[in-house]
Amino acid sequence: MKRGKKAEEATAEGDGDANSESTNKKAKKTKEPEAPILYEDPPDKTTSKDGLDANMKITSWNVDGLRAWVKKNGLDWVREENPDVLCLQETKCAEKDLPADITSMPEYPHKYWCVSDDKEGYSGVAMLCKTEPTKVTYGIGKEEHDKEGRVITAEFPTFYLVTAYVPNAGRGLVRLDYRKTWDADFRAYLTELDMQKPLVLCGDLNVAHREIDLKNPKGNKKSAGFTPEEREGFGQLLEAGFVDSFRELYPEQANAYTFWTYMMNSRSKNVGWRLDYFVLSSSLVSALCDSKIRNKAMGSDHCPITLHLAV
C-alpha cells in the first residue's frame, strides 16, 4: 500500500520507527558537506536607467595592509580593472614606508594618503586619482576621530568622493559606544557635504546592514558589525537621504559578500559579510549604472568593489 506524502516526509526526517531513526543517524554521519553557494558578479552595466553612459569608474578595496597587498600582486588587478579613482582602506602604512610600486604609478599622478597619528601600522586610507580633484581634505573635523586616519574627501566638479574606513566595534564590543558616536558625527559630516553637492561614499563601513548581507545572521546578533546599534546607525544614514547602491540595483541578491575571515576556509565556502559599500546621495541615483562586487580578486580578506556612474 502506498504511503501518503506526509508519512514519507516523516520517515525522511527521522520521525518514523526506531529502526529508521538509527538509520537516519548513520546517514547523518556520512552526509556529504553542502556545496557552497557562490556569488557570480554579473556583466557590468555601463548605462543608467535614464540611458546615460557611464563616464566615471571608482574602485574601493580594503587591502588589509598595503605592503602585503602589493606583494600579493594587488596592483596587477588594479591595472586590469583600470578605475578612474582607486580608494584603499586599512593601509596600515606610514607615508615614509609606502612601496615604490604604488607611489610611482604613472596611471595615477594624484595620490593622497591619510594615516593614523596615534598608532603606526594602524588604520589608514588612500585615494589615487587619474584626474586632479578640485580640493582634498582629511578627516571629518573632529580630533577624536581624525587622529586615527580614517577619511579622505575629494571634491570633483559635480560631486564629492569620500572614502572611509569606519571603526570596528571590536571584540567584545569594547568600542561600540565609540562607534555610535562616530556614526552620528560621520552622518552629520556627510549630510553637510550633501547640502553643497551630491556625494559618493565608499569603503569598509564595518556593518552588514540586513540579514541578507551576511551568511550567518542568527549567530552574529552580538558580533561587531551586526549589532542592532550598528545596523541602526547605517539605517539612519540611509534615512538622511543616502542610498546603498548595491541594494538599489540588486535588492534581494543573497550570498554577495565582500569580506571573509581567514579562518575555517571561509572564503572558499563563501561564509562572508558584505561590509564594503558605495553609498550615494539620493540625487545621484539617476546617474547610477552599476555597483559591482569583484569577489574573484584575491590579495586581502576583503574583495574590491567597483562603481560605474554617469556624472
VENPE-V966090 format. One record per residue. SS is DSSP state (A for helix, B for strand, O for the rest). PHI is phi in whole degrees, -180 to 180 (999 if undefined). NEAR is the number of other C-alpha atoms within 12 Angstrom. Layout:
BEGIN
<<SS:PHI:NEAR> <SS:PHI:NEAR>>
END
This chain:
BEGIN
<<O:999:3> <O:-72:7> <O:-89:10> <O:-69:10> <A:-59:10> <A:-64:13> <A:-65:15> <A:-60:15> <A:-65:13> <A:-63:17> <A:-65:21> <A:-62:20> <O:-92:19> <O:84:21> <O:-102:19> <O:-87:18> <O:-78:15> <A:-63:12> <A:-63:13> <A:-66:18> <A:-67:18> <A:-69:18> <A:-62:19> <A:-63:21> <A:-62:17> <A:-64:13> <A:-62:15> <A:-63:15> <A:-64:11> <O:-97:10> <O:-62:11> <O:-69:9> <O:-64:9> <O:-68:9> <O:-68:11> <O:-65:17> <O:-93:18> <O:-95:22> <O:-108:25> <O:-103:18> <O:-65:27> <O:-71:16> <O:-55:12> <O:-65:23> <O:-100:24> <O:-114:25> <B:-133:23> <O:-77:26> <O:-60:20> <O:-88:16> <O:85:15> <O:-84:21> <B:-84:21> <O:-62:27> <O:-133:21> <B:-140:33> <B:-123:37> <B:-121:41> <B:-117:44> <B:-127:49> <B:-153:53> <B:-81:46> <O:-91:43> <O:51:35> <O:106:33> <A:-61:40> <A:-65:28> <A:-66:22> <A:-64:34> <A:-62:27> <A:-64:19> <O:-87:18> <O:67:21> <A:-60:31> <A:-70:34> <A:-62:19> <A:-65:23> <A:-60:36> <A:-65:19> <A:-70:13> <A:-68:25> <O:56:23> <O:-75:32> <O:-72:30> <B:-134:42> <B:-116:48> <B:-112:51> <B:-124:52> <B:-128:47> <O:54:45> <O:-72:41> <O:52:36> <O:-148:33> <O:-69:27> <A:-57:26> <A:-67:13> <A:-105:19> <O:-63:27> <O:-66:21> <A:-60:16> <A:-57:20> <A:-99:34> <A:-68:25> <O:-100:15> <O:-61:20> <O:-71:16> <O:-63:23> <O:-125:28> <O:-71:20> <B:-115:26> <B:-124:30> <B:-134:34> <B:-128:41> <B:-134:40> <O:-123:39> <O:-73:32> <O:-78:23> <O:-78:19> <O:-132:15> <O:-74:22> <O:76:26> <O:-130:26> <O:58:38> <O:95:46> <B:-134:47> <B:-147:51> <B:-141:46> <B:-118:40> <B:-124:33> <O:-76:24> <O:-109:24> <O:-70:20> <O:-66:28> <O:-64:17> <B:-158:19> <B:-132:27> <B:-130:25> <B:-124:32> <O:81:36> <O:-122:33> <O:87:22> <O:-131:20> <A:-56:17> <A:-61:21> <A:-94:31> <A:-70:30> <O:-68:23> <O:-94:33> <O:64:42> <O:-119:48> <B:-142:46> <B:-126:41> <B:-120:37> <B:-115:38> <B:-97:28> <O:-113:25> <O:-53:17> <O:-113:22> <O:-163:30> <B:-97:34> <B:-120:45> <B:-116:49> <B:-111:50> <B:-142:50> <B:-115:47> <O:-72:49> <O:-62:39> <O:-81:32> <O:-69:30> <O:85:21> <A:-62:12> <A:74:14> <A:58:23> <O:-66:16> <O:-111:21> <A:-64:30> <A:-63:21> <A:-63:22> <A:-61:34> <A:-64:28> <A:-65:22> <A:-57:37> <A:-57:35> <A:-66:26> <A:-69:26> <A:-68:37> <A:-61:29> <A:-63:22> <A:-62:26> <A:-67:38> <A:-63:30> <A:-66:20> <A:-62:27> <A:-62:29> <O:-71:18> <O:-91:17> <O:-163:22> <O:-63:32> <B:-136:38> <B:-115:49> <B:-107:46> <B:-135:49> <B:140:46> <B:-86:44> <O:-93:45> <O:51:39> <O:-154:41> <O:-99:41> <O:-68:35> <O:-121:31> <A:-59:28> <A:-67:24> <A:-90:35> <B:-152:34> <O:-70:32> <O:-121:24> <O:-64:24> <A:-63:14> <A:-84:13> <A:-122:21> <O:-60:22> <O:-111:22> <O:-94:29> <O:-55:33> <O:98:43> <O:-140:37> <O:-73:32> <A:-55:26> <A:-65:30> <A:-70:39> <A:-64:31> <A:-65:22> <A:-59:33> <A:-69:36> <A:-60:24> <A:-67:24> <A:-64:31> <A:-65:26> <A:-66:16> <O:-80:24> <O:113:27> <B:-119:31> <B:-133:33> <B:-77:38> <A:-62:35> <A:-66:36> <A:-72:30> <A:-61:25> <A:-92:23> <O:-131:20> <O:-61:16> <O:-118:14> <O:-73:23> <O:-94:26> <O:64:30> <O:-104:41> <O:-122:44> <O:-124:46> <B:-140:45> <O:-139:32> <O:-62:23> <O:-69:18> <A:-81:14> <A:57:12> <A:52:14> <A:-60:24> <A:-70:31> <A:-65:22> <A:-88:22> <O:56:33> <O:-96:31> <O:-137:40> <B:-134:41> <O:-98:47> <O:-112:46> <B:-108:51> <B:-138:50> <B:-114:46> <B:-108:44> <B:-118:40> <B:-57:36> <A:-58:27> <A:-71:21> <A:-95:33> <A:-60:34> <A:-66:27> <A:-93:34> <B:-75:43> <B:-103:34> <B:-160:39> <B:-131:44> <B:-107:41> <B:-117:39> <B:-90:32> <O:-74:33> <O:-86:25> <O:-76:30> <O:-106:30> <O:126:31> <O:-156:33> <O:-82:36> <B:-111:40> <O:-108:42> <B:-75:45> <B:-127:45> <B:-135:43> <B:-116:50> <B:-108:39> <B:-129:40> <O:-112:27> <O:-120:27>>
END
